[in-house]
Amino acid sequence: MSIKSKWDDLGERFLSAALMVGIGIAGVWAGGIVFHALVALICGVMVWELVSMLDAKRDRSPYVLGLTAGIAMLIASEVPPAFALPLVVAPSMLGLGQMERGGVTYASFAVLILLAGFGLIVLRDRYGIEWLIWVILVVVTTDIAGYFCGRIIGGKLLWPRVSPKKTWAGAVGGWVAALLVGACFMAFTRADAAILGLSLSASMASQIGDIAESAIKRRAGVKDSSTLIPGHGGLFDRFDGMLGASVFVLIAGQLVGFPPGIPGVF
């Protein structure tokens, strides 16, 4: 493979990424209903992409289920957690009756998508912008380091049957990047050394989310979850890692306390 063919998508990817980052920063900074609405939109689009991949012959169900998921996520963000959780699960149950194929996969991933969205809202609303930025940085640096280490170093593939481009070099590069993010937060916040373990684990969880989405695409016979974002595919392609990391942090926080070493844990 020539150098040009290896890097010819970089400019398009960079411009699209810059736009996404700009929108993301604005939503994260604003917080409140603006951030809740952004998360709800992302969750709805991801569910639409999921249904489109799994059950492409259905004309209406992707839009109906995507809209249902987005509305459920928006309402869930504005009610107490005990009432939010049924709303997080409801789109999965409702979708089972709409799917002709891939119903179980849909139900499993749809609830994870909404649970991940709920986890991001909890981080922003309960713990502040810095800890939402932490998980975003872990996922983004894992992805960037994995991309460049995989392209430059190459080597043995992580799971060739499912993802023919992801390498062990890229995976390890992502872990190192996540540890550096954790070290920075340990240095500049009151978090203790446990943040290093959480950062590394969240990085691994984001890679698992990425690989899980790759498995869905391989099963569906598609390259990208959609064509919404030039150079990147769909929102599911960009937020699959965030899905894994957010769900992990939401669960792990119940076990080890979050933020680690700071009073006022989960």
PyMOL commands that set and color helices and strands:
alter all, ss='L'
color gray80, all
select helices_A, chain A and resi 3-7+10-30+32-54+61-76+81-96+103-127+129-153+168-188+194-220+235-256
alter helices_A, ss='H'
color red, helices_A
select strands_A, chain A and resi 157-159+163-167
alter strands_A, ss='S'
color yellow, strands_A
deselect
rebuild
show_as cartoon
